[in-house]
């Protein structure tokens, strides 16, 4: 059979079990030899399922007592397999041992104190008991407002008198306002609390006055109970699963549905206490049903029945909308945290949080930025001498230390290229002081050398050195990686020049060089000396370079002024004067790399002056 059975078992008018299963269906008492458990759904060899509805010692129920097989959507054939015990039917009729009858759904069978009700999950156009809330909440609220004000025939005409708002006391505006405030608190919790599932299930019982509230979530192809209120009861959940018919309707139509059996006019339904249910979809941002808010009201008797009605469905839908908002918030927060964690590999925590909420800032744009390249000197030699394991440990420590200097000054870690670090300032958040921040980070990197050498010099055998190049200019900034691997960084000549300047630092025998473009962005607090121009590989025009020196260097003023005096003489082709000045300079400061380099060039020109002179230093490599 394509549609499932809905089987409910009642003992003394209290529901003991309600399950849906595929037929044919066999009912009987437990068989301990087979290890059967009461109310379990057990497959049988001839197809269908068997349900033990009574314990093994209940003589009013045979081991194999009844079998039902659907004939069509309206009727089933019921067989009494017992040789001694009758089965009670409605209206005082009985099914004698060995007899069979064709009965219309719903079918009620009595086995002593047990009452079993069997229904059929019918096709969409044949299941009037399941109703769908097609009316938007916004269209209902004006009618509700009219009833509160007394213009719509009174609150009782909309169902308030039997349950819900009537529990708040007098049916007046104050009672309604109190109820609405309670509902608002639940919806607010969906925007602020992590336990909004629990709050919504509780509200189904406390505010809407249903007997039970659940939140169902999908696990594979099945829906399971994630939250249950008022009390978690494994036995009750096992024997009273959510209505598969209602849940399927909610998933198919993505609308709130409810089922009220008492409206069918079947007195037996109310007398045995069959429940009525309501379920509302919790939708994702893409419109998929990701959870279901499910409520149930028990029909204790015909005189005291409070069936679920349209108002209940509307209120449960309001709560489900709140859940949707809460889940969307959680999803957004999780996505933002994941994105932020990814961004924190490159950006400061503050900037990472900003970008997680404003990812459009990462789109490609033309910005004025400052780019820094830092290279570990002698990396190839160290790798050859110490092997890959040591090199990896050492490089990780060095680059981690350098990265901290970058992030301390609000820089962006663009990339690690072997032994080289690339960083950037001025993007994705534009700021006027990007050049100063880059230079301060570079000075911190140079200052960190003492600490790094304390940790590694004994194992390296000699002190470690660094070379830094910095340039400022326009660049295209965005994701320079791919859809699979994110890498935020700049592209263009500004980047290429910064890389070449870093390479030039080893030829000028200086640790930290910047371009004129960067120099023009700095204030007077930085100690700089002009080193002259250089022609680098891949660039047509010479680049004017400056050395950035830490502020704690003694005799800096003397070194700077003497070197620049010699540089002016050299650029004026007075090589002898430049050589005399630089000769005195290197005698007093033997470790000043730029002076030694310029002295070598000036001396060479003294002995072999060229016909055409280019003061720019043509670098032999990158």
C-alpha positions as CSV (number, residue, x, y, z in Angstrom):
1,X,0.0,0.0,0.0
2,X,1.4,3.4,-1.0
3,X,-0.1,5.5,1.9
4,X,0.7,4.8,5.5
5,X,-1.6,3.7,8.4
6,X,-2.0,5.9,11.4
7,X,-2.4,3.6,14.4
8,X,-3.3,4.8,17.8
9,X,-3.7,2.7,21.0
10,X,-5.7,3.9,24.0
11,X,-6.0,2.4,27.5
12,X,-8.8,3.8,29.7
13,X,-9.3,6.6,27.3
14,X,-5.6,7.7,27.5
15,X,-3.5,7.5,24.4
16,X,-0.7,5.0,24.9
17,X,0.7,4.9,21.4
18,X,0.4,6.7,18.1
19,X,2.5,5.7,15.1
20,X,2.5,5.7,11.4
21,X,3.5,2.6,9.4
22,X,3.1,0.9,6.1
23,X,0.5,-1.8,5.9
24,X,-0.9,-4.5,5.9
25,X,-1.2,-4.3,9.6
26,X,-1.3,-7.2,12.2
27,X,-2.3,-6.7,15.9
28,X,-1.8,-9.0,18.8
29,X,-0.2,-9.5,22.2
30,X,3.5,-9.8,22.9
31,X,5.4,-13.0,22.1
32,X,8.3,-13.2,24.5
33,X,9.9,-16.0,22.5
34,X,10.5,-13.4,19.8
35,X,11.7,-10.7,22.2
36,X,8.9,-8.4,21.2
37,X,8.4,-5.0,22.9
38,X,5.0,-3.4,23.5
39,X,3.9,-1.0,20.7
40,X,7.0,-1.8,18.6
41,X,6.6,-1.8,14.8
42,X,7.8,-5.3,13.7
43,X,8.1,-6.3,10.0
44,X,6.3,-9.6,9.1
45,X,7.3,-12.1,6.4
46,X,4.1,-11.7,4.3
47,X,4.7,-7.9,4.1
48,X,3.5,-5.1,6.3
49,X,4.1,-4.7,10.1
50,X,3.0,-6.3,13.4
51,X,2.2,-4.2,16.5
52,X,2.1,-5.9,19.9
53,X,-0.7,-3.9,21.6
54,X,-1.0,-5.9,24.9
55,X,1.4,-7.7,27.2
56,X,2.0,-11.4,26.9
57,X,-0.3,-12.2,29.9
58,X,-3.3,-10.3,28.6
59,X,-5.7,-13.2,27.7
60,X,-8.2,-10.8,26.1
61,X,-5.8,-10.3,23.2
62,X,-4.5,-13.3,21.1
63,X,-1.0,-13.5,19.9
64,X,-2.1,-13.0,16.3
65,X,-5.5,-11.4,16.8
66,X,-6.4,-9.1,13.9
67,X,-5.1,-8.3,10.4
68,X,-6.1,-5.2,8.3
69,X,-5.5,-4.8,4.6
70,X,-6.5,-1.7,2.7
71,X,-9.0,-2.2,-0.2
72,X,-8.9,1.4,-1.4
73,X,-8.7,4.9,0.1
74,X,-11.9,4.5,2.0
75,X,-12.1,0.9,3.2
76,X,-10.0,-1.9,4.7
77,X,-10.7,-5.7,5.2
78,X,-10.4,-6.6,8.9
79,X,-9.9,-10.3,9.8
80,X,-10.2,-11.8,13.3
81,X,-7.6,-14.6,13.5
82,X,-8.5,-15.5,17.1
83,X,-10.3,-18.7,17.7
84,X,-11.9,-17.6,21.0
85,X,-11.9,-13.8,21.5
86,X,-14.2,-11.3,19.7
87,X,-13.1,-7.8,18.6
88,X,-15.4,-4.9,19.5
89,X,-16.5,-2.5,16.8
90,X,-18.4,0.8,16.8
91,X,-22.1,1.0,17.5
92,X,-22.0,-2.2,19.6
93,X,-21.1,-4.5,16.8
94,X,-18.5,-7.2,17.1
95,X,-16.2,-9.2,14.8
96,X,-16.5,-12.8,15.8
97,X,-13.5,-15.3,15.9
98,X,-12.6,-16.3,12.4
99,X,-14.8,-13.6,10.8
100,X,-13.8,-10.8,8.4
101,X,-15.5,-7.5,7.5
102,X,-14.9,-4.7,5.1
103,X,-15.0,-1.4,7.1
104,X,-14.7,2.3,6.3
105,X,-12.0,4.4,7.7
106,X,-11.5,5.5,10.4
107,X,-11.7,2.0,12.0
108,X,-12.0,1.6,15.8
109,X,-11.3,-1.9,17.3
110,X,-11.8,-2.8,21.0
111,X,-9.7,-5.5,22.7
112,X,-11.0,-5.5,26.3
113,X,-9.6,-2.3,27.9
114,X,-7.6,-1.5,24.7
115,X,-9.0,0.6,21.9
116,X,-7.1,0.7,18.6
117,X,-8.0,3.4,16.0
118,X,-6.7,2.9,12.5
119,X,-6.8,5.7,9.9
120,X,-5.5,6.0,6.4
121,X,-3.2,8.8,5.1
122,X,-5.1,9.7,2.0
123,X,-4.3,11.7,-1.1
124,X,-4.2,15.5,-0.9
125,X,-7.8,16.0,-2.1
126,X,-9.1,13.2,0.1
127,X,-7.7,14.4,3.5
128,X,-10.0,17.2,4.7
129,X,-8.9,16.8,8.2
130,X,-5.5,18.4,7.4
131,X,-5.9,22.1,6.9
132,X,-3.4,24.6,5.5
133,X,-3.0,28.2,6.7
134,X,-3.0,30.0,3.4
135,X,-4.1,33.3,4.9
136,X,-1.0,35.7,5.5
137,X,-0.6,36.8,9.1
138,X,-0.7,40.4,7.9
139,X,-4.2,39.9,6.6
140,X,-5.5,38.4,9.8
141,X,-4.1,41.0,12.2
142,X,-6.7,43.7,11.3
143,X,-9.5,41.2,12.0
144,X,-7.9,40.3,15.3
145,X,-7.6,44.0,16.1
146,X,-11.3,44.5,15.4
147,X,-12.3,41.7,17.7
148,X,-10.2,43.1,20.5
149,X,-12.0,46.5,20.1
150,X,-15.3,44.8,20.1
151,X,-16.2,45.5,16.4
152,X,-15.9,42.0,15.1
153,X,-18.6,40.1,17.0
154,X,-16.5,39.5,20.1
155,X,-13.4,37.5,20.9
156,X,-15.2,34.3,21.4
157,X,-16.3,34.2,17.7
158,X,-12.6,33.7,16.8
159,X,-12.0,30.9,19.2
160,X,-10.5,32.8,22.2
161,X,-13.2,31.5,24.5
162,X,-12.2,27.9,24.5
163,X,-8.4,28.3,25.1
164,X,-5.5,30.5,24.5
165,X,-6.2,34.1,25.5
166,X,-9.0,33.0,27.9
167,X,-6.4,31.7,30.2
168,X,-5.2,35.2,30.9
169,X,-8.4,36.0,32.7
170,X,-11.0,38.5,31.4
171,X,-11.4,38.7,27.6
172,X,-10.4,42.4,27.4
173,X,-7.7,44.5,25.8
174,X,-5.5,44.2,28.9
175,X,-5.6,40.4,28.7
176,X,-4.7,40.5,25.0
177,X,-1.9,42.9,25.6
178,X,-0.4,40.6,28.2
179,X,-0.6,37.7,25.8
180,X,1.0,39.8,23.0
181,X,3.8,40.9,25.3
182,X,4.6,37.2,26.2
183,X,4.7,36.4,22.5
184,X,7.0,39.3,21.8
185,X,9.4,38.2,24.5
186,X,9.7,34.8,22.7
187,X,10.3,36.5,19.3
188,X,12.9,38.8,20.9
189,X,14.7,35.7,22.3
190,X,15.0,34.4,18.8
191,X,17.1,37.4,17.9
192,X,19.3,37.3,21.0
193,X,19.4,33.9,22.7
194,X,21.0,30.6,21.6
195,X,18.2,28.5,23.2
196,X,15.3,29.9,21.1
197,X,14.3,26.3,20.2
198,X,13.5,25.6,23.8
199,X,11.8,29.0,24.3
200,X,9.6,28.4,21.2
201,X,8.5,24.9,22.3
202,X,7.8,26.2,25.8
203,X,5.7,29.0,24.3
204,X,3.6,26.5,22.3
205,X,2.4,25.2,25.7
206,X,2.6,28.3,28.0
207,X,1.3,30.9,25.6
208,X,-0.8,29.1,23.0
209,X,-2.0,26.6,25.6
210,X,-1.3,23.5,23.7
211,X,-0.5,20.3,25.7
212,X,2.9,19.7,24.1
213,X,5.4,21.5,22.0
214,X,8.3,20.2,19.9
215,X,10.9,21.3,17.5
216,X,11.6,18.8,14.7
217,X,14.8,18.7,12.7
218,X,15.7,16.6,9.7
219,X,18.2,13.8,10.1
220,X,18.7,12.2,6.7
221,X,15.3,11.3,5.3
222,X,13.6,11.4,8.7
223,X,12.4,14.1,11.1
224,X,13.4,13.7,14.7
225,X,12.5,15.6,17.9
226,X,15.3,18.1,18.8
227,X,13.3,19.8,21.6
228,X,10.4,18.5,23.7
229,X,8.3,20.4,26.2
230,X,7.0,20.3,28.9
231,X,9.0,17.2,29.9
232,X,11.3,15.0,28.0
233,X,9.8,11.5,28.1
234,X,11.4,8.9,25.9
235,X,8.5,6.5,26.3
236,X,6.0,9.1,25.3
237,X,8.1,10.2,22.3
238,X,8.4,6.6,21.2
239,X,4.7,6.0,21.4
240,X,3.5,9.4,20.2
241,X,5.6,10.3,17.2
242,X,4.7,13.4,15.2
243,X,2.0,12.9,12.6
244,X,3.8,11.9,9.4
245,X,0.8,13.1,7.3
246,X,1.0,16.6,8.8
247,X,4.8,16.8,8.6
248,X,4.8,15.7,5.0
249,X,2.1,18.3,4.2
250,X,4.2,21.1,5.8
251,X,7.3,20.0,3.9
252,X,5.5,19.8,0.6
253,X,3.6,23.1,0.8
254,X,6.0,25.0,3.2
255,X,2.9,26.3,5.0
256,X,1.5,25.9,8.5
257,X,-0.9,23.0,8.7
258,X,-3.2,21.6,11.4
259,X,-5.4,18.6,11.9
260,X,-8.6,18.5,14.0
261,X,-10.3,15.1,14.0
262,X,-13.2,16.3,16.2
263,X,-14.6,18.4,13.3
264,X,-15.4,15.2,11.4
265,X,-18.3,14.6,13.8
266,X,-16.9,11.3,14.9
267,X,-17.9,10.9,18.6
268,X,-15.5,8.0,19.1
269,X,-12.6,10.2,18.2
270,X,-13.2,12.6,21.1
271,X,-14.2,9.8,23.5
272,X,-10.9,7.9,23.1
273,X,-8.8,11.0,23.3
274,X,-7.2,11.3,19.8
275,X,-5.0,14.4,19.6
276,X,-5.2,17.2,17.2
277,X,-2.0,18.8,16.0
278,X,-0.5,21.9,14.4
279,X,2.8,22.3,12.6
280,X,4.6,25.3,11.1
281,X,7.7,25.3,8.9
282,X,10.9,27.0,10.0
283,X,12.4,28.2,6.7
284,X,16.0,28.9,5.7
285,X,16.9,32.0,3.8
286,X,16.6,30.0,0.6
287,X,13.1,28.9,1.5
288,X,13.9,25.3,2.5
289,X,12.1,23.7,5.5
290,X,15.0,23.2,8.0
291,X,12.9,22.6,11.1
292,X,9.2,22.3,12.1
293,X,7.5,23.8,15.2
294,X,5.0,21.2,16.2
295,X,2.2,21.4,18.8
296,X,-0.5,19.0,20.1
297,X,-3.7,19.4,22.0
298,X,-5.4,16.3,23.5
299,X,-9.1,15.8,23.2
300,X,-10.0,14.4,26.6
301,X,-13.7,14.0,26.0
302,X,-16.5,15.3,23.8
303,X,-17.6,17.8,26.4
304,X,-14.1,19.1,27.2
305,X,-12.5,19.2,23.9
306,X,-10.2,22.1,22.9
307,X,-9.3,21.2,19.3
308,X,-6.6,23.1,17.4
309,X,-8.1,25.8,15.3
310,X,-7.0,28.5,12.9
311,X,-6.0,30.9,15.6
312,X,-3.7,28.3,17.1
313,X,-2.2,27.7,13.7
314,X,-1.6,31.5,13.2
315,X,0.1,31.8,16.6
316,X,2.4,28.8,16.0
317,X,3.3,30.3,12.6
318,X,4.3,33.6,14.3
319,X,6.6,31.6,16.6
320,X,8.0,29.6,13.6
321,X,8.8,32.9,11.8
322,X,10.7,33.9,14.9
323,X,12.6,30.7,14.8
324,X,13.4,31.3,11.1
325,X,14.8,34.6,12.1
326,X,16.8,33.1,14.9
327,X,18.3,30.4,12.8
328,X,19.1,32.9,10.0
329,X,20.9,34.9,12.7
330,X,22.9,31.9,13.9
331,X,23.7,30.9,10.3
332,X,24.9,34.4,9.6
333,X,26.9,34.6,12.8
334,X,28.6,31.2,12.0
335,X,29.4,32.3,8.5
336,X,30.7,35.6,9.7
337,X,32.9,33.8,12.3
338,X,34.2,31.4,9.8
339,X,34.9,34.3,7.4
340,X,36.5,36.2,10.2
341,X,38.7,33.3,11.2
342,X,39.8,33.1,7.6
343,X,40.4,36.9,7.4
344,X,42.4,36.9,10.7
345,X,45.1,34.9,8.8
346,X,45.8,38.1,6.9
347,X,44.2,41.0,8.8
348,X,44.1,42.4,12.3
349,X,41.3,41.1,14.4
350,X,39.5,44.4,14.3
351,X,39.7,44.6,10.5
352,X,38.7,40.9,10.2
353,X,35.5,41.6,12.1
354,X,34.8,44.6,9.9
355,X,35.3,42.6,6.7
356,X,33.2,39.7,8.0
357,X,30.2,42.0,8.1
358,X,31.1,44.1,5.0
359,X,32.7,41.6,2.5
360,X,32.0,44.0,-0.3
361,X,35.1,45.9,0.9
362,X,37.2,43.0,-0.6
363,X,36.0,43.7,-4.1
364,X,38.6,44.8,-6.6
365,X,39.3,48.5,-6.4
366,X,42.1,51.0,-7.2
367,X,43.7,52.4,-4.0
368,X,46.8,54.2,-2.9
369,X,48.7,51.7,-0.8
370,X,52.1,51.0,0.7
371,X,53.7,47.6,0.1
372,X,56.4,46.0,2.1
373,X,58.6,43.0,1.1
374,X,60.9,41.4,3.7
375,X,63.5,38.7,2.8
376,X,65.6,36.5,5.1
377,X,69.3,36.9,4.1
378,X,71.3,33.8,3.4
379,X,68.2,31.5,3.3
380,X,69.6,29.2,0.6
381,X,72.9,28.7,2.5
382,X,71.1,27.9,5.8
383,X,68.8,25.4,4.1
384,X,71.8,23.6,2.5
385,X,73.6,23.4,5.8
386,X,70.8,22.5,8.2
387,X,68.3,20.5,6.2
388,X,64.5,20.9,5.7
389,X,63.3,19.9,9.2
390,X,65.4,22.6,10.9
391,X,64.7,25.1,8.1
392,X,60.9,24.7,8.5
393,X,61.0,25.2,12.3
394,X,63.3,28.2,12.0
395,X,61.4,29.9,9.1
396,X,58.1,29.4,10.9
397,X,59.4,31.2,14.0
398,X,61.0,34.0,12.0
399,X,57.9,34.7,9.8
400,X,55.6,34.5,12.8
401,X,57.7,37.2,14.5
402,X,57.7,39.4,11.5
403,X,53.9,38.9,11.0
404,X,53.2,40.1,14.5
405,X,55.1,43.3,13.7
406,X,52.9,43.8,10.6
407,X,49.6,43.2,12.4
408,X,50.7,45.4,15.4
409,X,50.7,48.3,13.0
410,X,47.4,47.4,11.3
411,X,48.9,45.9,8.2
412,X,47.6,43.1,5.9
413,X,49.6,39.9,5.5
414,X,49.3,39.4,1.8
415,X,51.6,36.3,1.3
416,X,54.6,34.2,2.3
417,X,56.8,33.3,-0.7
418,X,59.4,30.9,0.6
419,X,61.6,33.0,2.9
420,X,59.9,36.2,2.0
421,X,57.0,38.1,3.6
422,X,54.7,40.5,1.7
423,X,52.5,43.0,3.5
424,X,50.3,46.0,2.6
425,X,48.8,49.1,4.2
426,X,45.9,51.3,2.9
427,X,43.5,48.5,1.9
428,X,40.8,47.3,2.2
429,X,40.2,50.2,4.5
430,X,41.7,53.4,3.1
431,X,43.7,55.5,5.5
432,X,46.0,58.5,5.1
433,X,48.9,57.2,7.3
434,X,49.5,53.9,5.4
435,X,53.1,54.8,4.6
436,X,54.0,55.7,8.2
437,X,52.4,52.5,9.5
438,X,54.4,50.4,7.0
439,X,57.6,52.2,8.0
440,X,57.0,51.7,11.7
441,X,56.3,48.1,11.1
442,X,59.5,47.8,9.2
443,X,61.5,49.4,12.1
444,X,59.9,46.9,14.5
445,X,60.9,44.1,12.2
446,X,64.6,45.3,12.3
447,X,64.4,45.7,16.1
448,X,63.1,42.0,16.4
449,X,66.4,40.8,14.9
450,X,68.2,40.9,18.3
451,X,65.5,38.6,19.8
452,X,65.6,36.2,16.8
453,X,69.3,36.0,16.9
454,X,69.2,35.2,20.6
455,X,67.0,32.2,19.8
456,X,68.8,30.9,16.7
457,X,72.3,32.3,16.3
458,X,74.0,29.4,18.2
459,X,72.4,26.8,15.9
460,X,72.8,29.0,12.7
461,X,76.5,29.6,13.5
462,X,76.2,33.3,12.6
463,X,73.8,36.2,13.0
464,X,70.8,36.4,10.8
465,X,70.0,39.3,8.5
466,X,66.9,40.8,6.8
467,X,66.3,42.9,3.8
468,X,63.3,45.2,3.5
469,X,61.9,47.2,0.6
470,X,58.9,49.6,0.7
471,X,57.1,51.5,-2.0
472,X,53.9,53.6,-2.2
473,X,51.5,54.1,-5.1
474,X,48.3,53.1,-6.8
475,X,47.5,49.4,-7.2
476,X,44.5,47.2,-8.0
477,X,43.6,45.5,-4.8
478,X,41.2,42.5,-4.4
479,X,41.2,38.7,-4.3
480,X,44.3,37.8,-6.3
481,X,43.8,34.1,-5.6
482,X,41.0,32.0,-7.0
483,X,37.5,30.8,-6.2
484,X,39.1,27.9,-4.3
485,X,41.8,29.7,-2.5
486,X,41.4,33.2,-1.2
487,X,44.3,35.6,-1.3
488,X,43.7,39.3,-0.8
489,X,46.4,41.5,-2.2
490,X,47.5,44.2,-4.7
491,X,48.6,44.0,-8.3
492,X,50.6,46.5,-10.5
493,X,53.9,48.4,-10.8
494,X,53.7,49.6,-7.2
495,X,54.1,46.0,-6.1
496,X,56.8,45.2,-8.6
497,X,58.8,48.2,-7.5
498,X,58.6,47.3,-3.8
499,X,59.9,43.8,-4.6
500,X,62.8,45.3,-6.6
501,X,63.6,47.7,-3.8
502,X,63.8,44.8,-1.4
503,X,66.3,43.2,-3.8
504,X,68.3,46.4,-4.1
505,X,68.8,46.4,-0.3
506,X,71.5,43.7,-0.6
507,X,73.4,45.6,-3.2
508,X,73.3,48.8,-1.2
509,X,74.2,46.7,1.9
510,X,71.3,48.2,3.8
511,X,68.6,46.5,5.8
512,X,65.7,48.9,5.0
513,X,65.1,50.9,1.8
514,X,62.1,53.0,0.7
515,X,61.3,54.9,-2.4
516,X,60.8,58.6,-2.9
517,X,57.0,58.0,-3.2
518,X,57.0,56.6,0.3
519,X,59.4,59.2,1.6
520,X,57.0,62.0,0.5
521,X,54.3,60.5,2.8
522,X,56.4,60.5,5.9
523,X,56.6,63.1,8.6
524,X,59.8,64.6,10.1
525,X,60.1,62.0,12.9
526,X,61.6,59.4,10.6
527,X,65.4,59.3,10.2
528,X,66.3,59.0,6.5
529,X,69.2,59.5,4.1
530,X,69.1,59.7,0.4
531,X,71.2,56.9,-1.1
532,X,70.8,57.9,-4.8
533,X,69.1,56.2,-7.7
534,X,69.1,52.7,-9.0
535,X,68.1,51.0,-12.2
536,X,66.4,47.7,-11.4
537,X,65.6,44.8,-13.6
538,X,62.3,45.2,-15.5
539,X,62.0,49.0,-14.9
540,X,62.9,51.6,-17.5
541,X,63.2,54.6,-15.2
542,X,65.6,54.8,-12.3
543,X,64.2,54.6,-8.7
544,X,65.3,57.1,-6.1
545,X,66.0,55.3,-2.8
546,X,66.2,56.3,0.8
547,X,67.5,54.4,3.8
548,X,65.3,54.3,6.8
549,X,67.3,54.1,10.0
550,X,66.2,53.3,13.6
551,X,66.0,56.4,15.8
552,X,68.4,55.0,18.4
553,X,71.4,55.0,16.1
554,X,74.3,57.1,17.5
555,X,76.2,59.5,15.2
556,X,73.3,59.3,12.6
557,X,73.4,63.0,11.8
558,X,77.1,62.8,11.0
559,X,76.8,59.7,8.9
560,X,73.8,61.0,7.0
561,X,75.3,64.5,6.2
562,X,78.7,63.1,5.3
563,X,77.3,60.5,2.9
564,X,74.9,62.9,1.2
565,X,77.8,65.4,0.7
566,X,79.7,62.6,-1.0
567,X,76.7,61.6,-3.1
568,X,76.3,65.2,-4.3
569,X,79.9,65.2,-5.5
570,X,79.5,61.8,-7.1
571,X,76.4,62.9,-9.0
572,X,78.3,66.0,-10.2
573,X,81.1,63.7,-11.6
574,X,83.6,64.9,-9.0
575,X,84.7,61.3,-8.2
576,X,88.0,62.3,-6.5
577,X,86.1,64.5,-4.0
578,X,83.5,61.9,-3.4
579,X,86.2,59.3,-2.9
580,X,88.1,61.5,-0.3
581,X,84.9,62.2,1.7
582,X,83.9,58.5,1.6
583,X,87.4,57.4,2.5
584,X,87.3,59.4,5.7
585,X,83.7,58.1,6.3
586,X,84.5,54.4,6.1
587,X,87.6,54.8,8.3
588,X,85.3,56.1,11.1
589,X,82.3,53.8,10.3
590,X,83.6,50.6,8.9
591,X,80.3,48.8,8.8
592,X,78.3,51.5,6.9
593,X,77.3,49.5,3.8
594,X,76.0,52.3,1.6
595,X,79.3,54.3,2.1
596,X,81.4,51.3,1.1
597,X,79.3,50.7,-2.0
598,X,79.4,54.3,-3.2
599,X,83.2,54.5,-2.5
600,X,83.7,51.5,-4.7
601,X,81.8,53.1,-7.6
602,X,83.5,56.5,-7.2
603,X,87.0,55.0,-7.0
604,X,86.4,52.9,-10.2
605,X,85.4,56.1,-12.0
606,X,88.5,57.9,-10.8
607,X,90.7,55.4,-12.7
608,X,88.3,54.9,-15.7
609,X,85.9,57.8,-16.1
610,X,83.2,57.0,-18.6
611,X,82.4,59.1,-21.6
612,X,78.7,59.1,-20.7
613,X,77.8,59.1,-17.0
614,X,74.7,57.7,-15.4
615,X,74.7,58.4,-11.6
616,X,72.0,55.7,-11.1
617,X,73.4,52.4,-9.8
618,X,72.6,49.7,-12.3
619,X,71.8,46.6,-10.2
620,X,73.3,43.4,-11.5
621,X,70.2,41.3,-10.5
622,X,66.9,41.2,-8.6
